[in-house]
Amino acid sequence: DLDKYNLTTTYSILGGLYNLTGEADKAIEYLNKSATCIYSSTQEFYYYVRLAQYYLLIEDNAQAWEYLKKAKDLSNSKKEVQKNLQEYDGVLKQYYIATKQYEKALEVQDHIISVYHPNDKSFIEDVLNRAAIYYEMGDLPQAARYYNEYYTLNDSAQISNENITAGEFAAMLGVERLNLEKSELQQQMQQRDLANKQRIIIFLIALLTLGFIIFYREHLLNGRLRISQKQLSEKNNELLRSQEELKYAKEQAEDGSRMKSEFIQNMSHEIRTPLNSIVGFSQILSSYFSDSDDTKEYAHIIEQNSTNLLQLVNDVLDLSYLDGEREIPAQTIADITGVCQTCIDQVRFKLKPDVQLIFTPERENFTMQTNPDRISQILMNLLQNAAKFTQEGSITLTYHIREEEKIILFSVTDTGIGIPADKQETVFERFTKLDSFVPGTGLGLSISRMIAEKMGGTLLVDSTYTAGCRFILTLPLKE
């Protein structure tokens, strides 16, 4: 049920995939279909790039260069195309390698490093690509040097991941300690409630028994009746004292819960302030010692670990805030397509080299009353998780509006490792990580589901999708 506006994108992607599998006839068939339904400059740009990739496949380098020039001219004249040049640069590098223009291929590779992922993990793969180009040039000493640098950076990344995991585990222990203290306080409250209820039951039984005796022997026990009334008054006083003790215990428990929230918020603030300083100064060190590889690497490790710890503090603070809120306000009129596009732009630099990021909105413009910051927070968590666990293929963000049901459905679909069927609810529990070697706090999905529920919606895993993982976010449409 695709509409005409998005049909050219699907044909173009199919053509690109057949290029990758080496099926040239299929590739040109679908690229020709794509050309018949182009409706925007961006679609035309991708058509030229993938057609150039096709001609490189069949070794017609002259035609490939013609279409690369058309794509470049289009990007120079259309501003909306200029932010989607990563695939063009990759095909341009393939062209220079195919035509043995290795120096230009190296220049394009350096441009890819500086523009798309200068400081992220993809830089390691860029070093490996440089080594491969030098090997094709026959410059074996340079190829050996970059292969050696690749193995060194890869080892450093593994050590950094181990340090991050150790830090996350220490933070988890601290949160678990707070949960244990909360559990002990709740248990003490329950014991007090049980003791008070037992006293009340015993008192009521005694009161009924005493009343029956008084009624039965009233004419013989007038004197004793006054004594019984005095005892009854004492029992009433005892009951009042028990109620006051119960009220006091409840107030103590509420004070303890409030103190816990204030403690987490204050500590999070006190931790975030020095962490922000560490992150900022580590960035300055990284730029200042740019000529020293070792110093720059150490500064980068400090910055990365500090950023991860800062994210953990933010997640714990957000979790504490959400625990105390019944619902999340949604009073802002927001452009949903714009919110989604912003998330796509922010997560693009975290993709693996062989992963394509796709956004297919149902409508070009759609506004609704909601909380755009919270929607963006959920979508960013889902897209970052998809980028983390997808080594190749694609990640697709889309939304669908169901007017009759008054709901909007967002979906994030990837071709990654997926989630086992028996773990699809477990991933929403706090501090749950299916792969302990992958960086992360284990709080993102838990926080995302809490936000969705407090906005009147749901967040779940689509169990019918088996080619990777698909998360579905459902939110109400407010008039």
MARLOZA-572650 format. One line per field, with one value per residue (C-alpha): chain; residue in one letter; x, y, z. Coordinates in Angstrom, 2 decimals, padded with zeros to 5 digits, always signed. Each point is the difference from the previous one (the first is absolute). Last residue first. Layout:
N
ch	[A, ...]
aa	[a, ...]
px	[X, ...]
py	[Y, ...]
pz	[Z, ...]
//
This chain:
479
ch	[A, A, A, A, A, A, A, A, A, A, A, A, A, A, A, A, A, A, A, A, A, A, A, A, A, A, A, A, A, A, A, A, A, A, A, A, A, A, A, A, A, A, A, A, A, A, A, A, A, A, A, A, A, A, A, A, A, A, A, A, A, A, A, A, A, A, A, A, A, A, A, A, A, A, A, A, A, A, A, A, A, A, A, A, A, A, A, A, A, A, A, A, A, A, A, A, A, A, A, A, A, A, A, A, A, A, A, A, A, A, A, A, A, A, A, A, A, A, A, A, A, A, A, A, A, A, A, A, A, A, A, A, A, A, A, A, A, A, A, A, A, A, A, A, A, A, A, A, A, A, A, A, A, A, A, A, A, A, A, A, A, A, A, A, A, A, A, A, A, A, A, A, A, A, A, A, A, A, A, A, A, A, A, A, A, A, A, A, A, A, A, A, A, A, A, A, A, A, A, A, A, A, A, A, A, A, A, A, A, A, A, A, A, A, A, A, A, A, A, A, A, A, A, A, A, A, A, A, A, A, A, A, A, A, A, A, A, A, A, A, A, A, A, A, A, A, A, A, A, A, A, A, A, A, A, A, A, A, A, A, A, A, A, A, A, A, A, A, A, A, A, A, A, A, A, A, A, A, A, A, A, A, A, A, A, A, A, A, A, A, A, A, A, A, A, A, A, A, A, A, A, A, A, A, A, A, A, A, A, A, A, A, A, A, A, A, A, A, A, A, A, A, A, A, A, A, A, A, A, A, A, A, A, A, A, A, A, A, A, A, A, A, A, A, A, A, A, A, A, A, A, A, A, A, A, A, A, A, A, A, A, A, A, A, A, A, A, A, A, A, A, A, A, A, A, A, A, A, A, A, A, A, A, A, A, A, A, A, A, A, A, A, A, A, A, A, A, A, A, A, A, A, A, A, A, A, A, A, A, A, A, A, A, A, A, A, A, A, A, A, A, A, A, A, A, A, A, A, A, A, A, A, A, A, A, A, A, A, A, A, A, A, A, A, A, A, A, A, A, A, A, A, A, A, A, A, A, A, A, A, A, A, A, A, A, A, A, A, A, A, A, A, A, A, A, A, A, A, A]
aa	[e, k, l, p, l, t, l, i, f, r, c, g, a, t, y, t, s, d, v, l, l, t, g, g, m, k, e, a, i, m, r, s, i, s, l, g, l, g, t, g, p, v, f, s, d, l, k, t, f, r, e, f, v, t, e, q, k, d, a, p, i, g, i, g, t, d, t, v, s, f, l, i, i, k, e, e, e, r, i, h, y, t, l, t, i, s, g, e, q, t, f, k, a, a, n, q, l, l, n, m, l, i, q, s, i, r, d, p, n, t, q, m, t, f, n, e, r, e, p, t, f, i, l, q, v, d, p, k, l, k, f, r, v, q, d, i, c, t, q, c, v, g, t, i, d, a, i, t, q, a, p, i, e, r, e, g, d, l, y, s, l, d, l, v, d, n, v, l, q, l, l, n, t, s, n, q, e, i, i, h, a, y, e, k, t, d, d, s, d, s, f, y, s, s, l, i, q, s, f, g, v, i, s, n, l, p, t, r, i, e, h, s, m, n, q, i, f, e, s, k, m, r, s, g, d, e, a, q, e, k, a, y, k, l, e, e, q, s, r, l, l, e, n, n, k, e, s, l, q, k, q, s, i, r, l, r, g, n, l, l, h, e, r, y, f, i, i, f, g, l, t, l, l, a, i, l, f, i, i, i, r, q, k, n, a, l, d, r, q, q, m, q, q, q, l, e, s, k, e, l, n, l, r, e, v, g, l, m, a, a, f, e, g, a, t, i, n, e, n, s, i, q, a, s, d, n, l, t, y, y, e, n, y, y, r, a, a, q, p, l, d, g, m, e, y, y, i, a, a, r, n, l, v, d, e, i, f, s, k, d, n, p, h, y, v, s, i, i, h, d, q, v, e, l, a, k, e, y, q, k, t, a, i, y, y, q, k, l, v, g, d, y, e, q, l, n, k, q, v, e, k, k, s, n, s, l, d, k, a, k, k, l, y, e, w, a, q, a, n, d, e, i, l, l, y, y, q, a, l, r, v, y, y, y, f, e, q, t, s, s, y, i, c, t, a, s, k, n, l, y, e, i, a, k, d, a, e, g, t, l, n, y, l, g, g, l, i, s, y, t, t, t, l, n, y, k, d, l, d]
px	[-007.89, +002.42, +001.33, +001.00, +003.50, +001.21, +003.73, +000.91, +003.52, +001.24, +003.01, +001.90, -001.45, -002.52, -002.92, -003.12, +001.12, -000.29, +001.67, -002.03, -000.56, -003.47, -001.99, -001.70, +002.89, +000.94, +000.08, +002.35, +002.33, +000.19, +000.71, +002.85, +001.51, +000.12, +001.38, +002.85, +000.88, +002.41, +002.94, +001.77, +003.15, -000.22, +001.96, -002.89, -002.17, -003.66, +000.15, -002.65, +000.69, -003.74, -002.42, -001.07, +002.41, -001.77, -003.15, +001.60, +002.29, -001.97, -000.37, +003.76, +000.91, +001.41, +003.59, -000.39, -002.17, -001.77, -003.55, -001.05, -003.81, -002.18, -003.78, -002.44, -003.40, -003.56, -001.40, -001.81, +002.86, +002.66, +003.23, +003.17, +003.60, +003.35, +003.60, +002.09, +003.43, +001.81, +002.38, +003.25, +001.37, -003.24, +000.19, +001.20, -001.85, -003.28, +000.61, +000.74, -003.19, -002.17, +001.50, -000.24, -003.65, -000.89, +001.79, -001.50, -003.50, +000.83, +001.23, -002.97, -002.64, -003.33, -002.62, +000.29, +001.61, +000.58, +002.09, +001.35, -002.36, +000.57, +003.62, +002.67, +003.36, +002.85, +003.46, +002.34, +002.47, +003.23, +002.26, -001.51, -002.30, +000.76, +000.33, -003.63, -001.46, -000.45, -001.32, -002.60, -001.18, -000.45, -001.91, -002.39, -000.76, -000.48, -002.45, -001.90, -000.45, -000.93, -002.89, +000.99, -002.38, +001.15, +000.63, +001.45, -002.14, +000.04, +003.45, +002.20, +001.53, +000.60, +002.29, +002.06, +000.40, +001.07, +002.63, +001.25, +000.14, +001.84, +002.56, +000.54, +000.40, +002.64, +001.83, -000.03, +001.24, +002.79, +001.04, +000.12, +001.83, +002.63, +000.51, +000.32, +002.59, +001.96, -000.20, +001.10, +002.95, +001.05, -000.46, +001.91, -000.59, -003.59, +001.27, -002.08, -003.11, -000.11, +000.96, -002.89, -002.41, +001.33, -000.58, -003.67, -000.70, +001.73, -001.88, -003.32, +000.94, +000.76, -003.58, -001.73, +001.11, -001.37, -003.25, -000.39, +000.77, -002.70, -002.58, +000.76, -000.07, -003.22, -001.65, +001.23, -001.05, -003.50, -000.23, +001.24, -002.42, -002.84, +001.07, +000.23, -003.45, -001.43, +001.68, -001.45, -003.50, +000.36, +001.23, -002.95, -002.38, +001.59, -000.34, -003.67, -000.44, +001.73, -002.32, -002.96, +001.39, +000.34, -003.60, -001.10, +001.88, -001.85, -003.27, +000.90, +000.59, -003.37, -001.63, +001.56, -002.23, -003.08, +000.87, -003.04, -002.79, +002.16, +001.01, -000.82, +000.52, +003.28, +001.22, -000.94, +001.69, +003.19, +000.13, -000.55, +002.69, +002.48, -000.51, +000.35, +003.21, +001.52, -000.79, +001.42, +003.19, +000.51, -000.52, +002.63, +002.51, -000.64, +000.41, +003.27, +001.32, -001.02, +001.82, +003.15, -000.17, -000.38, +003.10, +001.98, -001.09, +001.10, +003.41, +000.31, -000.95, +002.70, +002.57, -001.18, +000.66, +003.56, +000.62, -001.24, +002.49, +002.85, -001.18, -000.13, +003.58, +001.21, -001.80, +001.56, +003.46, -000.58, -001.19, +003.13, +002.21, -001.82, +000.39, +003.74, +000.41, -001.79, +002.13, +003.22, -001.28, -000.90, +003.34, +001.81, -002.12, +000.76, +003.77, -000.13, -001.86, +002.56, +002.87, -001.86, -000.53, -001.32, -002.82, -002.55, +001.73, -000.11, -003.75, -000.48, +001.94, -002.18, -003.12, +001.37, +000.56, -003.60, -001.16, +001.63, -001.61, -003.41, +000.38, -000.76, +002.25, +000.21, -003.12, -001.83, +001.96, +003.69, +000.07, -001.98, +002.28, +003.10, -001.50, -000.69, +003.64, +001.21, -002.09, +001.50, +003.50, -001.12, -001.15, +000.06, -003.23, -001.82, +001.49, -001.12, -003.50, -000.30, +000.92, -002.72, -002.48, +000.78, -000.12, -003.45, -001.29, +001.11, -001.39, -003.46, +000.24, +000.67, -003.17, -002.36, +002.22, -000.53, +002.44, +003.28, -001.65, -001.44, +003.41, +001.56, -002.67, +000.44, +003.79, -000.42, -002.28, +002.65, +002.73, -001.94, -000.49, +003.78, +000.68, -002.02, +001.28, -003.41, +000.00, +001.40, -002.93, -002.42, +001.67, -000.45, -003.70, -000.07, +001.37, -002.26, -003.17, +001.06, +000.17, -003.38, -001.60, +001.56, -001.15, -003.61, -002.83, +001.70, -002.54, +001.33, +003.70, -000.60, -001.26, +003.26, +001.94, -002.09, +000.92, +003.62, +000.57, -001.79, +002.24, +003.16, -000.44, +003.32, -001.53, +000.96, -001.43, -003.20, -000.23, +000.43, -002.76, -002.31, +000.78, -000.85, -003.30, -000.96, +000.97, -001.96, -003.15, +000.04, -002.03, -002.20, -001.58, +001.04, -002.85]
py	[+017.12, -002.42, -003.01, -002.78, -001.55, -003.43, -000.82, -003.20, -001.51, -002.26, -002.32, -002.08, -002.05, -001.68, +002.47, -001.66, +000.69, +003.78, +001.33, +002.36, +003.63, +001.21, +003.26, +002.29, +002.47, -001.65, -003.36, +001.28, +001.67, -003.17, -002.08, +002.34, -000.04, -003.81, -000.05, +002.38, -001.41, -002.86, +002.33, -000.43, -001.33, -003.48, -002.71, -000.83, -001.15, -000.53, +003.08, +000.65, +002.90, +000.66, -002.36, +000.78, -002.56, -002.78, +000.38, -001.14, -002.50, -003.23, +000.86, +000.52, +003.60, +000.97, -000.20, +002.97, +000.61, +002.97, +001.35, +003.05, +000.45, +002.94, -000.49, +002.93, -000.44, +001.33, -003.45, +001.23, +002.35, -002.66, +001.85, -001.88, +000.83, -001.03, -000.57, -002.58, -001.40, -001.83, -002.81, -000.55, -000.14, +000.85, -000.28, +003.51, +001.79, -001.65, +000.96, +003.59, +000.08, -001.28, +002.39, +002.92, -000.85, +000.01, +003.30, +001.64, -000.96, +001.48, +003.28, +000.20, -000.10, -000.25, +001.94, -001.03, +001.15, -001.92, +001.06, -002.22, -002.77, -003.71, +000.70, -002.33, +000.57, -002.35, -000.45, -002.32, -002.27, -001.26, +002.62, -000.46, +002.84, +002.47, +003.00, -000.34, +000.20, +003.79, +000.38, -002.76, +001.51, +003.40, -001.64, -001.66, +003.31, +001.74, -002.66, +000.28, +003.79, +001.01, +001.76, -000.08, -000.94, -003.52, -000.09, -003.30, -002.04, -001.35, +001.35, -001.18, -003.02, +002.16, +002.37, -002.83, -001.61, +003.34, +000.37, -003.56, +000.58, +003.33, -001.63, -002.85, +002.51, +001.86, -003.30, -000.63, +003.54, -000.39, -003.30, +001.53, +003.17, -001.89, -002.45, +002.94, +001.63, -003.26, -000.28, +003.60, -000.55, -003.16, +001.52, +003.19, +002.63, +000.66, +000.86, +003.20, -001.51, -003.04, +002.12, +002.40, -002.92, -001.43, +003.42, +000.01, -003.60, +000.48, +003.26, -001.63, -002.81, +002.50, +001.44, -003.31, -001.59, +002.75, +000.10, -003.78, +000.07, +002.63, -001.85, -003.41, +001.39, +001.91, -003.17, -002.02, +002.74, -000.04, -003.78, +000.24, +002.84, -002.10, -002.93, +002.22, +001.45, -003.53, -000.98, +003.09, -000.82, -003.56, +001.27, +002.40, -002.84, -002.13, +002.89, +000.30, -003.74, +000.22, +002.82, -002.13, -002.87, +002.27, +001.13, -003.63, -000.73, +002.89, -001.33, -003.42, +001.46, +001.79, -003.26, -001.79, +001.93, -000.62, -003.67, -001.96, +001.85, +000.30, -003.63, -000.85, +003.49, +000.45, -003.43, +000.67, +003.39, -001.48, -002.63, +002.58, +002.28, -002.86, -001.00, +003.62, +000.43, -003.14, +001.19, +003.49, -001.39, -002.34, +002.90, +002.04, -002.86, -000.50, +003.71, +000.09, -003.03, +001.56, +003.23, -001.92, -001.85, +003.27, +001.38, -003.14, +000.26, +003.64, -000.92, -002.79, +002.38, +002.44, -002.81, -001.06, +003.55, -000.12, -003.45, +001.23, +002.86, -002.45, -002.19, +002.99, +000.90, -003.55, -000.06, +003.33, -001.33, -003.12, +002.14, +002.14, -003.10, -001.18, +003.42, +000.02, -003.43, +001.26, +003.13, -002.10, -002.47, +002.88, +001.74, -003.21, -000.23, +003.67, -000.55, -003.20, +001.82, +002.82, -002.49, -001.96, +002.92, -002.22, +002.41, -002.74, -000.45, +003.75, -000.10, -002.93, +001.79, +003.08, -002.17, -001.48, +003.53, +000.82, -003.08, +001.42, +003.39, -001.74, -000.06, +003.71, +003.06, +001.19, -001.82, +001.67, +003.09, -000.57, -003.76, +000.20, +002.82, -002.12, -002.87, +002.44, +001.15, -003.62, -000.83, +003.05, -001.37, -003.46, +001.00, -003.68, +000.38, -002.54, +001.62, +003.47, -001.33, -001.78, +003.29, +001.80, -002.74, +000.64, +003.79, -000.25, -002.19, +002.65, +002.96, +000.31, +003.44, +001.78, -001.28, +002.47, +002.88, -000.71, +001.49, -001.52, -003.35, -000.17, +000.71, -002.76, -002.54, +000.87, -000.33, -003.45, -000.92, +000.87, -001.74, -003.29, +000.27, +000.22, -002.80, -002.61, -002.89, -001.77, +000.65, +003.52, +000.64, -001.12, +002.25, +002.94, -000.92, -000.07, +003.55, +001.36, -001.48, +001.30, +003.55, -000.33, -001.08, +002.98, +002.39, -001.10, -001.84, -002.86, -002.53, -001.28, +000.05, -002.60, -002.48, +000.43, -000.62, -003.14, -001.52, +001.26, -001.95, -003.16, -000.22, +000.77, -002.72, +000.52, -000.38, +003.60, +001.37, -001.98, +001.87, +003.37, -000.79, -001.04, +003.27, +001.99, -001.85, +000.69, +003.68, +000.39, -001.31, +002.60, +002.73, -002.45, -001.41, -003.35, -002.47]
pz	[+019.19, +001.63, -001.93, +002.38, -000.10, -001.20, -000.21, -001.91, +000.26, -002.82, +000.24, -002.54, -002.85, +002.35, +000.18, +001.48, +003.62, -000.51, +003.17, +002.19, +000.98, +001.08, +000.23, +002.52, +000.37, +003.33, -001.82, -002.74, +002.53, +002.12, -003.15, -001.00, +003.52, +000.01, -003.56, +000.88, +003.42, -000.85, +000.58, -003.33, -001.64, -001.60, +001.82, +002.37, -002.90, +001.04, +002.24, +002.67, +002.39, +000.41, -001.69, -003.58, -001.47, +001.95, -002.09, -003.26, +001.76, -000.66, -003.69, -000.46, -000.98, -003.41, -001.28, -002.36, -003.05, +001.54, +000.37, +002.04, -000.07, +000.99, +000.23, +000.35, +001.71, -000.26, -000.90, -003.12, -000.94, +000.05, -000.83, -001.00, +000.85, -001.42, +001.04, -001.88, +000.89, -002.79, -000.91, +001.85, +003.56, +001.79, +003.83, +000.93, -002.81, +001.07, +003.65, -001.10, -002.08, +002.90, +002.59, -002.48, -000.72, +003.71, +000.74, -003.14, +001.16, +003.44, -001.49, -002.41, +002.80, -001.85, -001.96, -003.64, -003.25, -003.24, -003.00, -002.82, +001.01, +000.58, +000.85, -001.43, +001.75, -000.96, +001.57, -001.95, +001.80, -001.55, +001.63, +003.51, +001.02, +002.82, -002.33, -001.12, +003.52, +000.17, -003.57, +000.45, +003.30, -001.68, -002.86, +002.49, +001.76, -003.37, -001.19, +003.29, -000.27, +003.56, +001.76, +003.69, +002.85, +000.89, +003.75, +001.32, +002.38, +003.54, +000.87, +002.90, -001.72, -003.10, +001.94, +001.52, -003.44, -001.50, +002.75, -000.55, -003.78, +000.39, +002.34, -002.49, -002.86, +002.04, +000.53, -003.76, -000.71, +002.55, -001.58, -003.48, +001.06, +001.98, -002.91, -002.43, +002.22, +000.06, -003.81, -000.49, +002.31, -001.87, -003.49, +000.76, -002.69, +001.15, +003.49, +000.29, -001.66, +002.31, +003.03, -000.72, -000.36, +003.30, +001.59, -001.02, +001.03, +003.37, +000.66, -000.86, +002.38, +002.78, -000.23, -000.71, +003.27, +002.26, -001.98, +000.14, +003.72, +000.57, -002.14, +001.52, +003.56, -000.66, -001.30, +003.00, +002.42, -001.51, +000.41, +003.61, +000.77, -001.43, +002.19, +003.08, -000.72, -000.24, +003.27, +001.70, -001.28, +001.29, +003.38, +000.17, -000.80, +002.72, +002.47, -000.86, +000.51, +003.37, +001.00, -001.03, +002.05, +002.99, -000.42, -000.17, +003.21, +001.69, -001.35, +001.36, +003.48, -000.16, -001.03, +002.96, +002.30, -002.08, -000.37, +001.16, -001.90, -003.12, -000.16, -003.61, -001.45, +001.81, -001.08, -003.64, +000.06, +001.41, -002.69, -002.72, +001.44, +000.38, -003.61, -001.10, +002.03, -001.44, -003.52, +000.68, +001.53, -002.97, -002.41, +001.83, -000.16, -003.72, -000.74, +001.95, -001.89, -003.31, +000.88, +000.89, -003.33, -001.88, +001.73, -000.88, -003.65, -000.17, +001.42, -002.57, -002.82, +001.13, -000.01, -003.46, -001.22, +001.34, -001.47, -003.38, +000.11, +000.65, -002.88, -002.31, +000.89, -000.66, -003.35, -000.98, +000.87, -002.12, -002.90, +000.25, -000.10, -003.14, -001.60, +000.78, -001.65, -003.12, -000.08, +000.10, -002.63, -002.35, +000.59, -001.05, -003.17, -000.60, +000.21, -002.08, -002.79, +000.14, -000.29, -002.78, -002.38, -002.81, -000.73, +000.82, +003.39, +000.57, -000.62, +002.41, +002.76, -000.47, +000.39, +003.27, +001.35, -000.96, +001.95, +003.14, -000.66, +000.08, +003.81, +000.32, -000.07, -003.61, -001.19, -002.88, -001.03, +000.88, -000.65, -003.27, -001.21, +000.79, -002.08, -002.86, +000.07, +000.10, -003.07, -001.70, +000.63, -001.16, -003.45, -001.11, -002.05, +002.22, +003.14, -001.13, -000.77, +003.37, +001.78, -001.98, +001.04, +003.71, -000.44, -001.61, +002.87, +002.52, -001.97, +001.62, +001.69, -003.30, -001.68, +001.74, -001.13, -003.70, -002.56, +001.22, +000.81, -003.55, -001.56, +002.14, -001.02, -003.67, +000.37, +001.57, -002.89, -002.58, +002.03, +000.02, -003.75, -000.48, +002.51, -001.89, +002.16, +000.30, +003.76, -000.46, -002.30, +002.75, +002.60, -002.36, -000.23, +003.81, +000.21, -002.78, +001.60, +003.43, -001.40, -001.76, +003.28, +001.82, -002.74, +000.44, -001.79, -001.87, -001.31, -003.35, +001.03, +002.72, -002.58, -001.93, +003.23, +000.53, -003.34, +000.19, +003.24, -001.16, -003.05, +002.03, +002.61, +001.88, +003.48, +000.92, -003.24, +000.70, +003.30, -001.70, -002.50, +002.81, +001.84, -003.15, -000.45, +003.62, -000.23, -003.27, +001.70, +002.83, -001.71, -001.91, +003.16, +001.44, +000.67]
//
